[in-house]
Amino acid sequence: MIQTKSTSFALVTGASQGLGRYIAIELAERQVNLLLAALPNDGLQDTAYVCQQMGVEVYTFETDLTEKANVNRLAEWANENFDVRILVNNAGFGGSRRMTEVPLDYLDSMIRLNANAVALLTHQFLPNLLRQQEAFILNVSSIAAFSPVGFKTVYPATKKFVQHFSEGLREELWGTGVSVSVVYPGPMITNEDIRQRSERQGWLVKQSILPPERVAKIAVSGLFQKKMSITPGWPNRLYRLLSVLPSQWRTSLATRVVRREIG
Ligand SMILES: NC(=O)c1ccc[n+]([C@@H]2O[C@H](COP(=O)([O-])OP(=O)(O)OC[C@H]3O[C@@H](n4cnc5c(N)ncnc54)[C@H](OP(=O)(O)O)[C@@H]3O)[C@@H](O)[C@H]2O)c1
């Protein structure tokens, strides 16, 4: 048993870089103690160091969340040692590739991380969250959840999974102390690959880009306000309105943008 000074913690997955790192920093600024998880690399320790400088307790757990056994290990470690009041399911990835060219393992990892890990980790943490007087779950989806998109195919489907899973769970947990929110970010330049992809997508996509630190601020604030749905930035809220169009038009429009990226 780890001897902690603090009473409750937030677990953030994918906290070594990108949006997860800024969500962790945003929580640390609000004096929330942290459990940070990501693949083994230097980024996680760096996020931990930055957050510790803000005076909070931070523990890290390096693991590959595409494996069910690792999801279990992370949950066991956290549940045995900490009261978890906030769960942020952020780790995830996407990309634009032709279905005929994409490796099988790439698709498998995407589904396991973006969808499986979110549901399984939430399941394993629920007893801990329900023990707290008030608790919060924040699941990271994407505006890609609002339309199927050719050349992305699996990614929007995993993010739709996150939406439906979260909305169903929110209803199921109504009347308990656990609130469930979903954030739908639009494009954020969190790594070089995304920067290059966004440039090839043209004007419309560039208008909707927000810095991850800004998205993290909006997401954390929405989480504490117990909002069901958080969509940062007006261009992204506009994109959501596409869902009123007939599915075929919407899919065709969204695919046209990605086709330009694919070349
Ligand atoms: N960037 C965008 O434009 C955008 C838009 C909409 C939604 N989103 C969503 O926002 C979330 C964060 O995206 P991001 O752009 O910030 O990503 P990112 O910069 O690539 O960071 C992803 C994080 O997830 C971790 N991770 C990756 N694979 C993992 C695995 N198998 N097991 C455990 N951790 C793993 C990474 O750890 P390592 O550093 O160790 O690899 C990293 O901490 C994702 O769910 C993504 O789908 C992103």
The ligand as a Gaussian input file, in Angstrom:
#p B3LYP/6-31G(d) Opt

LIG

0 1
 N       -5.116000      15.688000     -31.924000
 C       -6.296000      15.843000     -32.483000
 O       -6.446000      16.531000     -33.493000
 C       -7.515000      15.189000     -31.862000
 C       -8.782000      15.574000     -32.304000
 C       -9.905000      14.996000     -31.734000
 C       -9.768000      14.057000     -30.730000
 N       -8.531000      13.689000     -30.323000
 C       -8.429000      12.675000     -29.257000
 O       -7.750000      13.245000     -28.161000
 C       -7.037000      12.213000     -27.455000
 C       -5.584000      12.637000     -27.298000
 O       -5.057000      12.865000     -28.584000
 P       -3.659000      13.600000     -28.797000
 O       -3.673000      14.179000     -30.161000
 O       -3.355000      14.432000     -27.619000
 O       -2.695000      12.336000     -28.840000
 P       -1.108000      12.238000     -28.680000
 O       -0.472000      13.568000     -28.614000
 O       -0.652000      11.280000     -29.721000
 O       -0.986000      11.541000     -27.240000
 C       -1.587000      10.311000     -27.035000
 C       -1.351000       9.865000     -25.636000
 O       -1.885000       8.539000     -25.504000
 C       -0.824000       7.672000     -25.093000
 N       -0.962000       6.360000     -25.706000
 C       -0.902000       6.066000     -27.020000
 N       -1.038000       4.746000     -27.206000
 C       -1.157000       4.203000     -25.968000
 C       -1.300000       2.892000     -25.490000
 N       -1.344000       1.858000     -26.330000
 N       -1.386000       2.686000     -24.153000
 C       -1.324000       3.736000     -23.285000
 N       -1.198000       4.999000     -23.672000
 C       -1.110000       5.230000     -25.005000
 C        0.435000       8.328000     -25.584000
 O        1.528000       7.815000     -24.837000
 P        3.025000       7.884000     -25.457000
 O        3.410000       9.328000     -25.454000
 O        3.781000       7.085000     -24.499000
 O        2.951000       7.314000     -26.828000
 C        0.122000       9.783000     -25.291000
 O        0.288000      10.039000     -23.918000
 C       -7.224000      10.947000     -28.277000
 O       -8.254000      10.174000     -27.731000
 C       -7.607000      11.459000     -29.642000
 O       -8.370000      10.542000     -30.392000
 C       -7.384000      14.237000     -30.848000

